[in-house]
Amino acid sequence: MGLRADGTSWAIATPHTAATDAGAEAFERGGTAMDAALHAAATLAVAYPHMCGVGGDLFALVQRADGEVLAINSSGRSPVAADPSALDGLREVPIRGPVPITVPGAVAGWSALHRTGAVLPWADAFGAATRLAADGVPVSRSLEGELAEDAELFASDPGLASIYFDGGDPAAIGDVVRQSALARTLEAIASGGPEVLYGGAVGDAYVAGLRAAGSPITIDDLAAHRATILAALRSPFQDLHVSVVPPNSQGFALLQMLALLDRLEIDPDLDGPQAARIAHVIEVVNADRDRHLADADRMLVHPSALLEDGHLAGLAGDAADAAAHAHADGDTIALVTADAQGNAVSLIQSLFWGFGSGICEPSTGIVAQNRGACFTLAEGHPNRFAPGVRPFHTLMPVLVHDADGLAGVPGTMGGYHQPQINLHTITKTFVGGAHPADAVAAPRWVVLGAEDGDDTATVGIEEGVPEPARRSLRASGDFGVTEADSFGHAHMIRRAGGRLLAGSDPRADGSAAAD
C-alpha cells in the first residue's frame, strides 16, 4: 500500500494508513463506498485525534449508484446560551478555550452517511477505531508536530495531558498512545447509535465536563442537532461539472474561481506564466466569500446568486485590485472513496485548529472543536457571533462529473485555503492530465491574503513550484512572495476508462488502496 493505487472494483485514499486499511477492509467485506468512508472516518477520529473526532463537524458529498448526488451538512451551532456581549471590546472570537466550542456534528454526519447507502451494520464501522483507542496507536508525524507546536497549551489541559504528556513531555513519533475514555465512547456510539451523544449518557457527561470548563453548552443544544441532507451546488468548468456543499460551506468559492478562469480566458495552469492572473482571481473570490458566507439562514444574498452571471461579471471586473484578508490554516482531514457500482464519497471532518478548543473532556475522551472561532464580531455582518447559529465553515468536499458521469472525487484539508488547493489538484488532473497521485503531491502556491495593516497580499510558495509561476507572481509586483513548508494535504480518485485511479498526499501520513 502506497500513495498511488489503481483498480476496477474500488478505491480509497485517506491521510492515515490505519484509516485506509479500515476502509479497504470494509470494501473487501462487501461494503460500498459509503461503508468504506464511514469506517475510515471513525478510525481517523482515533488515529488523527488532533485533526478530527467525535467533538468535531462533518461535511460530505455522496454519489449513489443511481447517479443521485447528496450533500451532507453536519456542522454544529453555537450554544443557545452563548452571550455575544461577553465579547464586547474584543476584535475577534477567541480561538482556544470554551468560547469557540460549538455543537459537535461528526457523529450525526456519520449516521447520515450510513443512511445514504451503507450495507454493513452501523456497529461494524467502529471496530477498528475502538481497538486502536483501547490498545493504542503510534503517534504519527503530523500528531507529533502538533503536540510540539503548542505543547504548553495542551499540557495544561487535564484530558489532553493524561493521554499525550506522560511524564510531562509531549508524545513523540512512534510512541503508542491509548485513549481509553474515547474507546468507551466509541463503544457506546456503536451499540447505542448517535442518540447516546445527542441527548444520552455520553452527551450528558460531555456537556457536564465542558460546562465545568466554562462553556454554556447544554444537552438541549446537542439534542437539537440534525445533519442536513440537501442538493449539491453545481457549476460548469470547461467540459466538466463541479459539485460542492452549499453554504455555510465555503465550497461556492471554488466554483467562482473556476467560473472566472473560464470567463477571463485564463490558462488554468497554476504552474505557468499566468499564475499572477490566477492569484488575482483567488484574491477577488476570497474577499467575496468573506463578505457573504455565513449560516445559510442569515446570508443577505441567496447562495445561488453568488454564481449568477451578473455577480461573476462584477468579480471579473474587480480581479485586478481587490485584496483579501489573511486567514490561518486549519487542521482537518479529507478522505475519498469510490466503487465500481458508481457510489462515491468525498468527506471532510475537522476540529478546526489542532485539538480544536484545546479542551479534551476527560470522562468521554472527546476533544471539543473550536469552530466558533470562524464567527466574526463585525457589526452587521451575517456571520456575526450569535447564539444558536452555524458559523462560516471551511469544510468543502467536492465531486467532479463529465459527460460520462462521475469523473473525480477530490478532497483536501487546508482551512480557508481549501478552494485554492482544490483548484490546483482539479486543474492538474482534469486539464493537465496528471494521475491523481501526482496532482495531489505536486508543489503548490497559495494566496495567503494581506495581514492587518498591510495592503499587499502574500503568496506562499512551496519548494518545487515551477519557475514560470514563481516569475509571474514576483514580476506582477502585486504580491509579497514567501517560501512555505506545505499547504494542506489532498486526496483524489479519478474514474477513467473503467478504472479507479487513487492518490494520497505525501504531506500527510496516509495511503491509497484499490482493487
Stockholm file with secondary structure:
# STOCKHOLM 1.0

chainA/1-515         MGLRADGTSWAIATPHTAATDAGAEAFERGGTAMDAALHAAATLAVAYPHMCGVGGDLFALVQRADGEVLAINSSGRSPVAADPSALDGLREVPIRGPVPITVPGAVAGWSALHRTGAVLPWADAFGAATRLAADGVPVSRSLEGELAEDAELFASDPGLASIYFDGGDPAAIGDVVRQSALARTLEAIASGGPEVLYGGAVGDAYVAGLRAAGSPITIDDLAAHRATILAALRSPFQDLHVSVVPPNSQGFALLQMLALLDRLEIDPDLDGPQAARIAHVIEVVNADRDRHLADADRMLVHPSALLEDGHLAGLAGDAADAAAHAHADGDTIALVTADAQGNAVSLIQSLFWGFGSGICEPSTGIVAQNRGACFTLAEGHPNRFAPGVRPFHTLMPVLVHDADGLAGVPGTMGGYHQPQINLHTITKTFVGGAHPADAVAAPRWVVLGAEDGDDTATVGIEEGVPEPARRSLRASGDFGVTEADSFGHAHMIRRAGGRLLAGSDPRADGSAAAD
#=GR chainA/1-515 SS CBSEEEESSEEEEESBHHHHHHHHHHHHTTCCHHHHHHHHHHHHHHHSTTTCCTTSEEEEEEECTTSCEEEEEECCCCCTTCCGGGGTTCSSCCSSSSTTCCCCCHHHHHHHHHHTTCCSCGGGGGHHHHHHHHHCEECCHHHHHHHHHTHHHHHTSHHHHHHHCGGGSCCCTTCEECCHHHHHHHHHHHHHCGGGTTTSHHHHHHHHHHHHTTCCCCHHHHHTCCCEEEECEEEEETTEEEEECCTTBTTHHHHHHHHHHHHTTCCCCTTSTTHHHHHHHHHHHHHHHHHHCSCTTTCSSCGGGGGSHHHHHHHHHHTTTCCCBCCCCCEEEEEEEEETTSCEEEEEEEEESTTTTSCEETTTTEECCCGGGGCBCCTTCTTBCCTTCCCCBCCCCEEEEETTEEEEEEEECCGGGHHHHHHHHHHHHHTSCCCHHHHHHSCCEEEEEBCTTCCSEEEEEETTCCHHHHHHHHHTSSEEEEEESCCCCEEEEEEETTEEEEEECTTTBCEEEEC
#=GC SS_cons         CBSEEEESSEEEEESBHHHHHHHHHHHHTTCCHHHHHHHHHHHHHHHSTTTCCTTSEEEEEEECTTSCEEEEEECCCCCTTCCGGGGTTCSSCCSSSSTTCCCCCHHHHHHHHHHTTCCSCGGGGGHHHHHHHHHCEECCHHHHHHHHHTHHHHHTSHHHHHHHCGGGSCCCTTCEECCHHHHHHHHHHHHHCGGGTTTSHHHHHHHHHHHHTTCCCCHHHHHTCCCEEEECEEEEETTEEEEECCTTBTTHHHHHHHHHHHHTTCCCCTTSTTHHHHHHHHHHHHHHHHHHCSCTTTCSSCGGGGGSHHHHHHHHHHTTTCCCBCCCCCEEEEEEEEETTSCEEEEEEEEESTTTTSCEETTTTEECCCGGGGCBCCTTCTTBCCTTCCCCBCCCCEEEEETTEEEEEEEECCGGGHHHHHHHHHHHHHTSCCCHHHHHHSCCEEEEEBCTTCCSEEEEEETTCCHHHHHHHHHTSSEEEEEESCCCCEEEEEEETTEEEEEECTTTBCEEEEC
//
